[in-house]
Structure formats: structure tokens, C-alpha cells
Amino acid sequence: MRSRINHSGNVIYHVEVKTSTSTYPITIGEPLLDSFKGFFKGYPSVFLLTNDTVFDLYNENLIRQMENDLPFLSHMTVPDGERYKSIETLNGIYEELSSKGLGRDGCVIAFGGGVIGDLAGFAAATFMRGVDYAQIPTTLLAMVDSSIGGKTGINLIKGKNMVGSFHHPKAVFCDLSFLNTLPERQFNAGVMEVIKYGLILDEAFYRFILANRDRVAARDRDVVAYLVYRCCELKAQIVGQDEKDKGIRAILNFGHTVGHALESYTGYRVYLHGEAVALGSLVIIRHLVEKGVLSIQSLEEFKGILGFFELPTSLPSDFEVDAILRHFSYDKKKEHGKSRWVTLRDVGSAEWGQAMDIEEVNSILRGLQRNG
């Protein structure tokens, strides 16, 4: 980690992602407007992609400032929501990139949450066989997870992120001031991804989150800056070891097998990503308690932190569990036709490529309905 004090007296943190094919910086702090305006001045044309919600929040005091200082910048907005991470939206982005005359020496900016990051990244990866892009995430989830590591993609009707590409950004700017306008539900969904890093990689970090839950919920600037920094640092380490998701990087998908199935089953209209991952993680932890790997105390601690951040701990009674299970067949992480699960050896230590009895998963999901 490197840090420095900016002109506003705030600490700016720096994390480097280094893989066999790419090296790029993550800058964490606030405000970062001057940092990313300076970065984009190096390009002859820049295309900013955002959604309607972010545009309404930041058109006046940020996007227009960028357009004034970067006259070669153009922008496009798309509807807000996971269900718009589709081939139809992507085609519209291609048309706009072409009409704006973005060349191979240009740069695409992903200005928004995870959906925008995935869309902009995949468009950049495939337009003219690849152009540069940079991430300016505006949600906690995107800052700590989806903006880092070069995974890009879109959803198909049957499954999430079924079409995509690895394409690393040239830079990631985590301006923490964007979290000031983030709705509580969105913030809490991002906290689940923060919790995930503690569960799979760093028990001390997990204990820090549990001990400081009140300061996290209050969005204490120093605590949130540390959370974002530590998650970025942990993900950079994993991506550096396994750029193309062939080994240890799989642990970052803890809770995602059930989570993605719930998202696709509900048409991306019921759960935010972090909420679905919370339920998926609860399934795994219940399984590990039943197997004697984790203690019942671990389960109660986890349910407690989910409840504190108003994350789901049960399933609606009208959900068709058999239909949810069928969505596992669309899991892109399958090996030899079977889903491979990420589990835990203990809190802070994950293992991947594990098999789970589908009937056991069925039983746990139905138990979550009864508990609801």
C-alpha cells in the first residue's frame, strides 16, 4: 500500500494490480475528480457510459465539469438495472461508440456500479477488437469487487454473465464521495461483498467488520476507506495469482452459485447482487455447520451480521425451489457437467472445486423458506 495526502487533507490510498498481461493502479480516496480528469487527458477521444440514476445525480457537478475540461469526451446513458445488462443494450452501445467516432486510441469510462462496469468493459473488449477503458465505480460493491480483475460480460436469459471476456482496465478510481448518495439498500448489498473477503481470506478482517458494524453502517469515512482498501488489496493479490480464473480466483465466487441462480430465477427483479450472494453464502455456511466443519456460533454470527445490514436470511414461501435448482445447470463454473462449489475450511480460509449433494442444497433452501 502507498498513501499520500491530497490538497483537501484526505488520505489517498494506492493499490496495484499486477498480472502476467497487465498492470494498473487502483486509487482510493476523495475527492478524485482531478485525478481522473488528468488521466483521461492522455486520450484523443473518451466515451463515458453511465446509467440514468447516476447521470441524474452527477450530470451537473461532475459529468459537465469533465466535458468542459475534456472537450473530446462524449457520454451515453442506459437504463438502471441488472436486467439491462443484455445483448440489446450492448448493441446500442456499439452503435453509439461508432457514431461518436471512438477509435482504437480512445478510452471508454465505466461510470456506475457493477452493471455499467461489466457493460462498458465488454464493449471496450470487443469494439474494434479492443480499446482501453477505465473504471470509476460509484457503488461499494463495484469498488471492492467488480471493477477489479478484468471480468466483463452480459447476461443471457438463462444465466448471469454467460457471455464475456477478460479485459483489464487501465485504471480504477474509487472516489469514496460517491458513497454519500448511495441508497442504504445498495450500500448494504455492497457490505456483503466486503464480508465475503473476510470469510474466504482474512478472519481478522471479518472480526473487524463484526466489531465495527455500527461505524460501517454510519459510513464512517476512515472505516469505509479501510474496508475498500483491504478488499482491493486482497482481490489484487488473488487476481495476480490467477488472472483467468483457472484456480484460486474461484474462491471469489463464494456464495455465488446459489446467488446467481436466485438472480436469474427472479429475472434480476427481486434481489440486488449482494442480497442474492448473502443467501448463497448462508446456504454454504449452513451446509458446513451440518457437516461439523463450522460451529453453530459461526452460523449465528453470520446471520447476525446479515440481519444487522438488513440482508435476507430466508426465502419467500412462494419461490419454486425446483426451478431455482434448475438454474444451477446454467452455472458457467461447472466442471464435467457438475457445479463446483466454494466452501470454507474455517472462517478466513476457503477451498474451491467442491461437490455438494443437490438434495442437500434442496433441503437447505426449503429450510430457508420454512424459517421465513
C-alpha positions as YAML, in Angstrom:
chain: A
units: angstrom
residues:
- id: 1
  name: MET
  ca: [0.00, 0.00, 0.00]
- id: 2
  name: ARG
  ca: [1.09, 3.54, -0.72]
- id: 3
  name: SER
  ca: [-0.71, 6.62, 0.53]
- id: 4
  name: ARG
  ca: [-0.45, 10.38, 0.24]
- id: 5
  name: ILE
  ca: [-2.34, 13.45, 1.43]
- id: 6
  name: ASN
  ca: [-4.24, 15.37, -1.25]
- id: 7
  name: HIS
  ca: [-4.93, 19.10, -1.32]
- id: 8
  name: SER
  ca: [-8.13, 18.61, 0.72]
- id: 9
  name: GLY
  ca: [-6.21, 16.95, 3.54]
- id: 10
  name: ASN
  ca: [-7.65, 13.49, 2.83]
- id: 11
  name: VAL
  ca: [-5.58, 10.33, 2.58]
- id: 12
  name: ILE
  ca: [-5.37, 8.76, -0.88]
- id: 13
  name: TYR
  ca: [-4.55, 5.05, -0.98]
- id: 14
  name: HIS
  ca: [-2.96, 3.23, -3.89]
- id: 15
  name: VAL
  ca: [-3.13, -0.47, -4.72]
- id: 16
  name: GLU
  ca: [-1.50, -2.04, -7.78]
- id: 17
  name: VAL
  ca: [-2.97, -4.94, -9.72]
- id: 18
  name: LYS
  ca: [-0.24, -6.88, -11.46]
- id: 19
  name: THR
  ca: [-0.87, -9.90, -13.69]
- id: 20
  name: SER
  ca: [1.10, -11.64, -16.42]
- id: 21
  name: THR
  ca: [-0.56, -9.43, -19.06]
- id: 22
  name: SER
  ca: [-1.46, -6.18, -17.31]
- id: 23
  name: THR
  ca: [-0.50, -3.78, -14.53]
- id: 24
  name: TYR
  ca: [-2.77, -0.96, -13.40]
- id: 25
  name: PRO
  ca: [-3.41, 1.26, -10.38]
- id: 26
  name: ILE
  ca: [-6.39, 1.46, -8.05]
- id: 27
  name: THR
  ca: [-6.72, 4.87, -6.42]
- id: 28
  name: ILE
  ca: [-8.90, 5.11, -3.30]
- id: 29
  name: GLY
  ca: [-9.94, 8.34, -1.57]
- id: 30
  name: GLU
  ca: [-11.90, 11.55, -2.04]
- id: 31
  name: PRO
  ca: [-12.23, 13.70, -4.00]
- id: 32
  name: LEU
  ca: [-10.60, 12.21, -7.11]
- id: 33
  name: LEU
  ca: [-12.03, 14.41, -9.86]
- id: 34
  name: ASP
  ca: [-8.66, 15.99, -10.64]
- id: 35
  name: SER
  ca: [-7.02, 12.55, -10.70]
- id: 36
  name: PHE
  ca: [-9.25, 11.05, -13.31]
- id: 37
  name: LYS
  ca: [-9.52, 14.20, -15.42]
- id: 38
  name: GLY
  ca: [-5.73, 14.22, -15.58]
- id: 39
  name: PHE
  ca: [-5.66, 10.56, -16.57]
- id: 40
  name: PHE
  ca: [-8.12, 10.96, -19.46]
- id: 41
  name: LYS
  ca: [-6.33, 13.97, -20.93]
- id: 42
  name: GLY
  ca: [-3.94, 11.49, -22.48]
- id: 43
  name: TYR
  ca: [-6.61, 10.21, -24.90]
- id: 44
  name: PRO
  ca: [-7.79, 11.92, -28.12]
- id: 45
  name: SER
  ca: [-11.36, 10.67, -27.58]
- id: 46
  name: VAL
  ca: [-13.19, 9.42, -24.49]
- id: 47
  name: PHE
  ca: [-16.64, 7.84, -24.18]
- id: 48
  name: LEU
  ca: [-18.38, 7.79, -20.78]
- id: 49
  name: LEU
  ca: [-21.06, 5.16, -20.15]
- id: 50
  name: THR
  ca: [-23.40, 5.55, -17.20]
- id: 51
  name: ASN
  ca: [-26.99, 4.81, -16.22]
- id: 52
  name: ASP
  ca: [-29.96, 7.11, -15.75]
- id: 53
  name: THR
  ca: [-29.69, 7.15, -11.96]
- id: 54
  name: VAL
  ca: [-26.02, 8.11, -11.83]
- id: 55
  name: PHE
  ca: [-26.47, 10.65, -14.63]
- id: 56
  name: ASP
  ca: [-29.24, 12.41, -12.73]
- id: 57
  name: LEU
  ca: [-27.06, 12.56, -9.61]
- id: 58
  name: TYR
  ca: [-23.82, 13.72, -11.21]
- id: 59
  name: ASN
  ca: [-24.56, 15.41, -14.53]
- id: 60
  name: GLU
  ca: [-24.44, 18.92, -13.11]
- id: 61
  name: ASN
  ca: [-21.45, 18.72, -10.79]
- id: 62
  name: LEU
  ca: [-19.23, 16.11, -12.42]
- id: 63
  name: ILE
  ca: [-20.06, 15.00, -15.95]
- id: 64
  name: ARG
  ca: [-20.39, 18.58, -17.21]
- id: 65
  name: GLN
  ca: [-17.14, 19.52, -15.49]
- id: 66
  name: MET
  ca: [-15.42, 16.64, -17.24]
- id: 67
  name: GLU
  ca: [-16.92, 17.66, -20.60]
- id: 68
  name: ASN
  ca: [-15.73, 21.24, -20.07]
- id: 69
  name: ASP
  ca: [-12.19, 20.12, -19.28]
- id: 70
  name: LEU
  ca: [-12.19, 17.27, -21.81]
- id: 71
  name: PRO
  ca: [-13.90, 18.60, -24.95]
- id: 72
  name: PHE
  ca: [-13.26, 15.29, -26.70]
- id: 73
  name: LEU
  ca: [-15.48, 13.46, -24.17]
- id: 74
  name: SER
  ca: [-18.97, 12.21, -25.06]
- id: 75
  name: HIS
  ca: [-21.41, 10.27, -22.92]
- id: 76
  name: MET
  ca: [-24.28, 7.80, -23.13]
- id: 77
  name: THR
  ca: [-26.82, 6.69, -20.53]
- id: 78
  name: VAL
  ca: [-28.59, 3.34, -20.33]
- id: 79
  name: PRO
  ca: [-31.46, 2.23, -18.05]
- id: 80
  name: ASP
  ca: [-30.55, 1.26, -14.49]
- id: 81
  name: GLY
  ca: [-30.80, -2.40, -13.52]
- id: 82
  name: GLU
  ca: [-29.23, -5.84, -13.89]
- id: 83
  name: ARG
  ca: [-31.81, -6.89, -16.48]
- id: 84
  name: TYR
  ca: [-30.40, -4.27, -18.86]
- id: 85
  name: LYS
  ca: [-27.02, -6.00, -18.92]
- id: 86
  name: SER
  ca: [-28.12, -7.59, -22.16]
- id: 87
  name: ILE
  ca: [-27.16, -8.06, -25.79]
- id: 88
  name: GLU
  ca: [-29.76, -5.45, -26.74]
- id: 89
  name: THR
  ca: [-28.16, -2.81, -24.53]
- id: 90
  name: LEU
  ca: [-24.70, -3.82, -25.74]
- id: 91
  name: ASN
  ca: [-25.73, -3.37, -29.39]
- id: 92
  name: GLY
  ca: [-26.92, 0.14, -28.58]
- id: 93
  name: ILE
  ca: [-23.53, 0.92, -27.01]
- id: 94
  name: TYR
  ca: [-21.71, -0.34, -30.11]
- id: 95
  name: GLU
  ca: [-23.84, 1.92, -32.29]
- id: 96
  name: GLU
  ca: [-23.12, 4.92, -30.09]
- id: 97
  name: LEU
  ca: [-19.38, 4.20, -29.98]
- id: 98
  name: SER
  ca: [-19.38, 4.04, -33.77]
- id: 99
  name: SER
  ca: [-21.42, 7.22, -34.23]
- id: 100
  name: LYS
  ca: [-19.16, 9.14, -31.82]
- id: 101
  name: GLY
  ca: [-16.13, 8.07, -33.82]
- id: 102
  name: LEU
  ca: [-14.24, 6.42, -30.98]
- id: 103
  name: GLY
  ca: [-11.04, 4.99, -32.43]
- id: 104
  name: ARG
  ca: [-8.69, 2.30, -31.18]
- id: 105
  name: ASP
  ca: [-6.68, 5.04, -29.48]
- id: 106
  name: GLY
  ca: [-9.72, 6.15, -27.46]
- id: 107
  name: CYS
  ca: [-10.90, 5.17, -24.00]
- id: 108
  name: VAL
  ca: [-14.23, 4.07, -22.53]
- id: 109
  name: ILE
  ca: [-15.15, 5.15, -18.99]
- id: 110
  name: ALA
  ca: [-17.36, 2.89, -16.88]
- id: 111
  name: PHE
  ca: [-19.08, 5.36, -14.54]
- id: 112
  name: GLY
  ca: [-21.51, 3.49, -12.31]
- id: 113
  name: GLY
  ca: [-21.95, 0.22, -10.47]
- id: 114
  name: GLY
  ca: [-21.23, -3.35, -11.44]
- id: 115
  name: VAL
  ca: [-23.68, -3.48, -14.33]
- id: 116
  name: ILE
  ca: [-22.12, -0.45, -16.00]
- id: 117
  name: GLY
  ca: [-18.62, -1.78, -15.31]
- id: 118
  name: ASP
  ca: [-19.43, -5.11, -16.97]
- id: 119
  name: LEU
  ca: [-21.19, -3.50, -19.94]
- id: 120
  name: ALA
  ca: [-18.55, -0.84, -20.57]
- id: 121
  name: GLY
  ca: [-15.74, -3.34, -20.10]
- id: 122
  name: PHE
  ca: [-17.23, -5.86, -22.52]
- id: 123
  name: ALA
  ca: [-17.97, -3.15, -25.08]
- id: 124
  name: ALA
  ca: [-14.35, -1.95, -24.79]
- id: 125
  name: ALA
  ca: [-13.04, -5.51, -25.04]
- id: 126
  name: THR
  ca: [-14.89, -6.19, -28.27]
- id: 127
  name: PHE
  ca: [-15.34, -2.86, -30.08]
- id: 128
  name: MET
  ca: [-12.71, -2.65, -32.84]
- id: 129
  name: ARG
  ca: [-11.20, -5.80, -31.29]
- id: 130
  name: GLY
  ca: [-10.37, -3.95, -28.12]
- id: 131
  name: VAL
  ca: [-9.97, -0.39, -26.84]
- id: 132
  name: ASP
  ca: [-8.82, 0.95, -23.47]
- id: 133
  name: TYR
  ca: [-11.24, 1.51, -20.63]
- id: 134
  name: ALA
  ca: [-11.14, 2.72, -17.05]
- id: 135
  name: GLN
  ca: [-13.41, 2.15, -14.08]
- id: 136
  name: ILE
  ca: [-14.96, 4.90, -11.95]
- id: 137
  name: PRO
  ca: [-17.20, 2.80, -9.67]
- id: 138
  name: THR
  ca: [-19.99, 4.56, -7.79]
- id: 139
  name: THR
  ca: [-21.22, 1.70, -5.56]
- id: 140
  name: LEU
  ca: [-19.49, -0.07, -2.70]
- id: 141
  name: LEU
  ca: [-19.89, -3.42, -4.42]
- id: 142
  name: ALA
  ca: [-18.22, -2.18, -7.59]
- id: 143
  name: MET
  ca: [-15.39, -0.52, -5.65]
- id: 144
  name: VAL
  ca: [-14.46, -3.64, -3.71]
- id: 145
  name: ASP
  ca: [-15.11, -6.28, -6.32]
- id: 146
  name: SER
  ca: [-16.48, -5.95, -9.83]
- id: 147
  name: SER
  ca: [-14.30, -3.04, -11.02]
- id: 148
  name: ILE
  ca: [-11.11, -5.04, -10.34]
- id: 149
  name: GLY
  ca: [-9.76, -8.01, -12.22]
- id: 150
  name: GLY
  ca: [-10.88, -7.55, -15.81]
- id: 151
  name: LYS
  ca: [-14.00, -9.71, -15.86]
- id: 152
  name: THR
  ca: [-16.56, -8.20, -18.25]
- id: 153
  name: GLY
  ca: [-19.78, -9.56, -19.68]
- id: 154
  name: ILE
  ca: [-23.51, -9.59, -20.21]
- id: 155
  name: ASN
  ca: [-26.36, -11.83, -19.07]
- id: 156
  name: LEU
  ca: [-28.43, -14.25, -21.07]
- id: 157
  name: ILE
  ca: [-32.00, -15.12, -20.14]
- id: 158
  name: LYS
  ca: [-30.91, -18.42, -18.59]
- id: 159
  name: GLY
  ca: [-27.91, -17.22, -16.65]
- id: 160
  name: LYS
  ca: [-25.75, -14.35, -15.42]
- id: 161
  name: ASN
  ca: [-22.50, -13.34, -17.14]
- id: 162
  name: MET
  ca: [-22.83, -16.17, -19.65]
- id: 163
  name: VAL
  ca: [-21.11, -14.10, -22.38]
- id: 164
  name: GLY
  ca: [-17.99, -12.14, -21.57]
- id: 165
  name: SER
  ca: [-14.29, -11.54, -21.84]
- id: 166
  name: PHE
  ca: [-11.25, -10.82, -19.70]
- id: 167
  name: HIS
  ca: [-10.22, -7.23, -20.40]
- id: 168
  name: HIS
  ca: [-8.35, -5.30, -17.72]
- id: 169
  name: PRO
  ca: [-9.00, -1.60, -17.13]
- id: 170
  name: LYS
  ca: [-6.12, 0.84, -17.44]
- id: 171
  name: ALA
  ca: [-7.02, 2.37, -14.07]
- id: 172
  name: VAL
  ca: [-9.63, 2.19, -11.30]
- id: 173
  name: PHE
  ca: [-10.66, 5.31, -9.37]
- id: 174
  name: CYS
  ca: [-12.61, 4.61, -6.14]
- id: 175
  name: ASP
  ca: [-13.88, 8.05, -5.17]
- id: 176
  name: LEU
  ca: [-15.48, 7.43, -1.78]
- id: 177
  name: SER
  ca: [-17.59, 10.59, -2.02]
- id: 178
  name: PHE
  ca: [-19.90, 8.72, -4.41]
- id: 179
  name: LEU
  ca: [-20.99, 6.55, -1.50]
- id: 180
  name: ASN
  ca: [-22.64, 9.61, 0.09]
- id: 181
  name: THR
  ca: [-25.52, 9.35, -2.40]
- id: 182
  name: LEU
  ca: [-25.73, 5.55, -2.42]
- id: 183
  name: PRO
  ca: [-29.12, 4.30, -1.10]
- id: 184
  name: GLU
  ca: [-28.91, 2.27, 2.09]
- id: 185
  name: ARG
  ca: [-30.06, -0.94, 0.41]
- id: 186
  name: GLN
  ca: [-27.35, -0.63, -2.24]
- id: 187
  name: PHE
  ca: [-24.72, 0.14, 0.39]
- id: 188
  name: ASN
  ca: [-25.74, -2.87, 2.49]
- id: 189
  name: ALA
  ca: [-25.62, -5.14, -0.56]
- id: 190
  name: GLY
  ca: [-22.05, -3.97, -1.10]
- id: 191
  name: VAL
  ca: [-21.22, -4.75, 2.52]
- id: 192
  name: MET
  ca: [-21.98, -8.41, 1.75]
- id: 193
  name: GLU
  ca: [-19.11, -8.47, -0.74]
- id: 194
  name: VAL
  ca: [-16.88, -6.91, 1.92]
- id: 195
  name: ILE
  ca: [-17.91, -9.62, 4.40]
- id: 196
  name: LYS
  ca: [-17.14, -12.23, 1.76]
- id: 197
  name: TYR
  ca: [-13.46, -11.23, 1.67]
- id: 198
  name: GLY
  ca: [-13.20, -11.78, 5.40]
- id: 199
  name: LEU
  ca: [-14.91, -15.16, 5.22]
- id: 200
  name: ILE
  ca: [-12.70, -16.52, 2.46]
- id: 201
  name: LEU
  ca: [-9.34, -14.84, 3.06]
- id: 202
  name: ASP
  ca: [-8.88, -12.95, 6.32]
- id: 203
  name: GLU
  ca: [-10.52, -13.88, 9.61]
- id: 204
  name: ALA
  ca: [-9.06, -10.79, 11.34]
- id: 205
  name: PHE
  ca: [-10.74, -8.61, 8.70]
- id: 206
  name: TYR
  ca: [-14.03, -10.46, 9.27]
- id: 207
  name: ARG
  ca: [-13.73, -9.82, 13.01]
- id: 208
  name: PHE
  ca: [-13.00, -6.14, 12.29]
- id: 209
  name: ILE
  ca: [-16.26, -5.88, 10.34]
- id: 210
  name: LEU
  ca: [-18.23, -7.57, 13.11]
- id: 211
  name: ALA
  ca: [-16.69, -5.31, 15.76]
- id: 212
  name: ASN
  ca: [-17.21, -2.12, 13.75]
- id: 213
  name: ARG
  ca: [-20.63, -2.77, 12.25]
- id: 214
  name: ASP
  ca: [-22.06, 0.44, 13.69]
- id: 215
  name: ARG
  ca: [-19.29, 2.56, 12.15]
- id: 216
  name: VAL
  ca: [-19.70, 0.73, 8.83]
- id: 217
  name: ALA
  ca: [-23.45, 1.39, 8.83]
- id: 218
  name: ALA
  ca: [-22.80, 5.05, 9.66]
- id: 219
  name: ARG
  ca: [-20.38, 5.16, 6.69]
- id: 220
  name: ASP
  ca: [-17.55, 6.40, 8.89]
- id: 221
  name: ARG
  ca: [-15.06, 7.77, 6.36]
- id: 222
  name: ASP
  ca: [-11.95, 6.17, 7.87]
- id: 223
  name: VAL
  ca: [-13.59, 2.77, 8.34]
- id: 224
  name: VAL
  ca: [-15.09, 2.68, 4.85]
- id: 225
  name: ALA
  ca: [-11.77, 3.77, 3.32]
- id: 226
  name: TYR
  ca: [-10.06, 0.88, 5.12]
- id: 227
  name: LEU
  ca: [-12.72, -1.60, 4.00]
- id: 228
  name: VAL
  ca: [-12.35, -0.58, 0.36]
- id: 229
  name: TYR
  ca: [-8.56, -0.58, 0.57]
- id: 230
  name: ARG
  ca: [-8.34, -4.01, 2.22]
- id: 231
  name: CYS
  ca: [-10.80, -5.60, -0.22]
- id: 232
  name: CYS
  ca: [-8.94, -4.12, -3.21]
- id: 233
  name: GLU
  ca: [-5.64, -5.36, -1.77]
- id: 234
  name: LEU
  ca: [-6.99, -8.89, -1.25]
- id: 235
  name: LYS
  ca: [-8.56, -9.07, -4.69]
- id: 236
  name: ALA
  ca: [-5.40, -7.72, -6.35]
- id: 237
  name: GLN
  ca: [-3.42, -10.49, -4.69]
- id: 238
  name: ILE
  ca: [-5.81, -13.19, -5.93]
- id: 239
  name: VAL
  ca: [-6.06, -11.80, -9.46]
- id: 240
  name: GLY
  ca: [-2.28, -11.57, -9.61]
- id: 241
  name: GLN
  ca: [-2.04, -15.27, -8.82]
- id: 242
  name: ASP
  ca: [-4.84, -16.43, -11.13]
- id: 243
  name: GLU
  ca: [-5.67, -13.93, -13.85]
- id: 244
  name: LYS
  ca: [-8.02, -16.13, -15.91]
- id: 245
  name: ASP
  ca: [-9.96, -17.80, -13.10]
- id: 246
  name: LYS
  ca: [-8.48, -21.27, -13.51]
- id: 247
  name: GLY
  ca: [-7.64, -21.89, -9.86]
- id: 248
  name: ILE
  ca: [-7.64, -19.92, -6.62]
- id: 249
  name: ARG
  ca: [-9.58, -16.99, -8.08]
- id: 250
  name: ALA
  ca: [-12.63, -19.26, -7.91]
- id: 251
  name: ILE
  ca: [-12.86, -18.55, -4.16]
- id: 252
  name: LEU
  ca: [-14.12, -15.05, -5.00]
- id: 253
  name: ASN
  ca: [-17.32, -16.79, -6.11]
- id: 254
  name: PHE
  ca: [-18.21, -17.83, -2.56]
- id: 255
  name: GLY
  ca: [-22.00, -17.78, -2.30]
- id: 256
  name: HIS
  ca: [-22.39, -17.06, -5.99]
- id: 257
  name: THR
  ca: [-23.64, -20.44, -7.23]
- id: 258
  name: VAL
  ca: [-26.92, -20.10, -5.36]
- id: 259
  name: GLY
  ca: [-26.77, -16.30, -5.63]
- id: 260
  name: HIS
  ca: [-26.61, -16.26, -9.42]
- id: 261
  name: ALA
  ca: [-29.35, -18.92, -9.62]
- id: 262
  name: LEU
  ca: [-31.62, -16.74, -7.47]
- id: 263
  name: GLU
  ca: [-30.90, -13.69, -9.59]
- id: 264
  name: SER
  ca: [-31.69, -15.43, -12.87]
- id: 265
  name: TYR
  ca: [-34.71, -17.29, -11.41]
- id: 266
  name: THR
  ca: [-36.23, -13.97, -10.34]
- id: 267
  name: GLY
  ca: [-35.39, -12.22, -13.62]
- id: 268
  name: TYR
  ca: [-32.99, -9.85, -11.80]
- id: 269
  name: ARG
  ca: [-36.02, -8.04, -10.35]
- id: 270
  name: VAL
  ca: [-36.09, -9.19, -6.71]
- id: 271
  name: TYR
  ca: [-32.56, -9.24, -5.32]
- id: 272
  name: LEU
  ca: [-29.59, -6.98, -5.62]
- id: 273
  name: HIS
  ca: [-26.44, -8.98, -6.32]
- id: 274
  name: GLY
  ca: [-25.13, -8.72, -2.76]
- id: 275
  name: GLU
  ca: [-28.51, -9.81, -1.35]
- id: 276
  name: ALA
  ca: [-28.51, -12.92, -3.52]
- id: 277
  name: VAL
  ca: [-24.91, -13.67, -2.51]
- id: 278
  name: ALA
  ca: [-25.92, -13.31, 1.15]
- id: 279
  name: LEU
  ca: [-28.46, -16.10, 0.71]
- id: 280
  name: GLY
  ca: [-25.99, -18.19, -1.27]
- id: 281
  name: SER
  ca: [-23.39, -17.77, 1.45]
- id: 282
  name: LEU
  ca: [-25.92, -18.71, 4.12]
- id: 283
  name: VAL
  ca: [-26.61, -21.96, 2.25]
- id: 284
  name: ILE
  ca: [-22.89, -22.83, 2.30]
- id: 285
  name: ILE
  ca: [-22.41, -21.95, 5.95]
- id: 286
  name: ARG
  ca: [-25.48, -23.99, 6.97]
- id: 287
  name: HIS
  ca: [-24.05, -26.92, 4.99]
- id: 288
  name: LEU
  ca: [-20.69, -26.58, 6.75]
- id: 289
  name: VAL
  ca: [-22.35, -26.47, 10.17]
- id: 290
  name: GLU
  ca: [-24.31, -29.62, 9.36]
- id: 291
  name: LYS
  ca: [-21.06, -31.31, 8.31]
- id: 292
  name: GLY
  ca: [-19.32, -30.23, 11.51]
- id: 293
  name: VAL
  ca: [-16.78, -28.03, 9.70]
- id: 294
  name: LEU
  ca: [-18.04, -24.80, 11.28]
- id: 295
  name: SER
  ca: [-19.63, -24.23, 14.66]
- id: 296
  name: ILE
  ca: [-23.21, -23.17, 15.23]
- id: 297
  name: GLN
  ca: [-21.72, -19.97, 16.68]
- id: 298
  name: SER
  ca: [-20.23, -19.19, 13.24]
- id: 299
  name: LEU
  ca: [-23.69, -19.55, 11.72]
- id: 300
  name: GLU
  ca: [-25.29, -17.33, 14.35]
- id: 301
  name: GLU
  ca: [-22.58, -14.67, 13.92]
- id: 302
  name: PHE
  ca: [-23.13, -14.69, 10.16]
- id: 303
  name: LYS
  ca: [-26.91, -14.50, 10.46]
- id: 304
  name: GLY
  ca: [-26.47, -11.68, 12.95]
- id: 305
  name: ILE
  ca: [-24.35, -9.55, 10.62]
- id: 306
  name: LEU
  ca: [-26.80, -10.21, 7.74]
- id: 307
  name: GLY
  ca: [-29.70, -9.14, 9.92]
- id: 308
  name: PHE
  ca: [-27.86, -6.03, 11.10]
- id: 309
  name: PHE
  ca: [-27.37, -4.88, 7.49]
- id: 310
  name: GLU
  ca: [-30.92, -5.90, 6.53]
- id: 311
  name: LEU
  ca: [-29.70, -8.59, 4.16]
- id: 312
  name: PRO
  ca: [-32.04, -11.54, 3.53]
- id: 313
  name: THR
  ca: [-31.84, -14.66, 5.70]
- id: 314
  name: SER
  ca: [-34.88, -16.51, 4.32]
- id: 315
  name: LEU
  ca: [-36.62, -17.27, 1.04]
- id: 316
  name: PRO
  ca: [-40.21, -16.33, 0.17]
- id: 317
  name: SER
  ca: [-42.58, -19.27, 0.59]
- id: 318
  name: ASP
  ca: [-43.85, -18.99, -2.99]
- id: 319
  name: PHE
  ca: [-40.44, -19.50, -4.59]
- id: 320
  name: GLU
  ca: [-40.22, -22.76, -6.54]
- id: 321
  name: VAL
  ca: [-37.10, -24.42, -5.20]
- id: 322
  name: ASP
  ca: [-37.02, -26.98, -8.02]
- id: 323
  name: ALA
  ca: [-36.95, -24.14, -10.53]
- id: 324
  name: ILE
  ca: [-34.12, -22.43, -8.65]
- id: 325
  name: LEU
  ca: [-32.15, -25.68, -8.71]
- id: 326
  name: ARG
  ca: [-32.60, -25.94, -12.48]
- id: 327
  name: HIS
  ca: [-30.74, -22.65, -12.85]
- id: 328
  name: PHE
  ca: [-27.63, -24.38, -11.46]
- id: 329
  name: SER
  ca: [-27.39, -26.14, -14.83]
- id: 330
  name: TYR
  ca: [-26.55, -22.76, -16.40]
- id: 331
  name: ASP
  ca: [-23.66, -22.14, -13.98]
- id: 332
  name: LYS
  ca: [-20.63, -21.20, -16.09]
- id: 333
  name: LYS
  ca: [-18.31, -22.57, -13.38]
- id: 334
  name: LYS
  ca: [-19.43, -26.17, -13.94]
- id: 335
  name: GLU
  ca: [-16.82, -28.87, -14.49]
- id: 336
  name: HIS
  ca: [-17.69, -32.14, -16.25]
- id: 337
  name: GLY
  ca: [-21.35, -31.20, -16.11]
- id: 338
  name: LYS
  ca: [-21.45, -30.60, -12.35]
- id: 339
  name: SER
  ca: [-21.47, -27.43, -10.29]
- id: 340
  name: ARG
  ca: [-18.29, -26.91, -8.29]
- id: 341
  name: TRP
  ca: [-18.77, -25.06, -5.05]
- id: 342
  name: VAL
  ca: [-16.64, -22.72, -3.00]
- id: 343
  name: THR
  ca: [-16.70, -23.69, 0.67]
- id: 344
  name: LEU
  ca: [-14.66, -22.92, 3.80]
- id: 345
  name: ARG
  ca: [-12.10, -24.89, 5.78]
- id: 346
  name: ASP
  ca: [-12.70, -22.34, 8.50]
- id: 347
  name: VAL
  ca: [-13.60, -18.67, 8.73]
- id: 348
  name: GLY
  ca: [-10.89, -16.88, 6.74]
- id: 349
  name: SER
  ca: [-9.85, -19.93, 4.70]
- id: 350
  name: ALA
  ca: [-11.67, -21.05, 1.55]
- id: 351
  name: GLU
  ca: [-11.44, -24.02, -0.75]
- id: 352
  name: TRP
  ca: [-12.88, -24.40, -4.21]
- id: 353
  name: GLY
  ca: [-13.94, -27.08, -6.66]
- id: 354
  name: GLN
  ca: [-16.05, -28.89, -4.07]
- id: 355
  name: ALA
  ca: [-19.01, -31.10, -4.88]
- id: 356
  name: MET
  ca: [-22.30, -30.74, -3.00]
- id: 357
  name: ASP
  ca: [-25.26, -33.10, -2.98]
- id: 358
  name: ILE
  ca: [-28.06, -31.32, -4.83]
- id: 359
  name: GLU
  ca: [-30.61, -32.92, -2.49]
- id: 360
  name: GLU
  ca: [-28.82, -31.35, 0.46]
- id: 361
  name: VAL
  ca: [-28.97, -27.95, -1.24]
- id: 362
  name: ASN
  ca: [-32.66, -28.60, -1.92]
- id: 363
  name: SER
  ca: [-33.23, -29.34, 1.76]
- id: 364
  name: ILE
  ca: [-31.37, -26.22, 2.94]
- id: 365
  name: LEU
  ca: [-33.27, -23.96, 0.53]
- id: 366
  name: ARG
  ca: [-36.60, -25.39, 1.70]
- id: 367
  name: GLY
  ca: [-35.45, -24.88, 5.27]
- id: 368
  name: LEU
  ca: [-34.79, -21.23, 4.50]
- id: 369
  name: GLN
  ca: [-38.39, -20.99, 3.28]
- id: 370
  name: ARG
  ca: [-39.78, -22.53, 6.48]
- id: 371
  name: ASN
  ca: [-37.61, -20.23, 8.59]
- id: 372
  name: GLY
  ca: [-39.11, -17.29, 6.71]
...
